[in-house]
Amino acid sequence: MALNPIDLVRRAPREDVMPATPLAGTRSQSVQRLQIGLFGLGAMVLLVGLANIILTNARENEARVVPEAAPTVVGEQAAAPGSDPLADAGVAPDLPAEPAAQATTPAQGQSGNAAPALQP
């Protein structure tokens, strides 16, 4: 009996192998995917509707609110233009606006390098 090479390349159909399932899956899997998609779509519609209701109510409540009334107490005077806000807050020392006069000049009889005399 002679061996035909085509018979070696060609595979014989096997009966024990199940046919391949379609890429879309079975009918029950398709229905389940459809149900999940519709449920998700419905949930998004409900969330958008709820957000719309909340925003509409917030706008209506804001429109009903009485605007802020003018203050009934007199406010403090505005700060002077030369004032220092850091000194007012106590953060920096308060410096005088004009420099202080120089200390007393040394007496004519004393030289500028000598210390002044102590007074009792």
Secondary structure, 3 states (H helix, E strand, C coil): CCCCHHHHHCCCCCCCCCCCCCCCCCHHHHHHHHHHHHHHHHHHHHHHHHHHHHHHHHHHHHHHCCCCCCCCCCCCCCCCCCCCHHHHHCCCCCCCCCCCCCCCCCCCCCCCCCCCCCCC
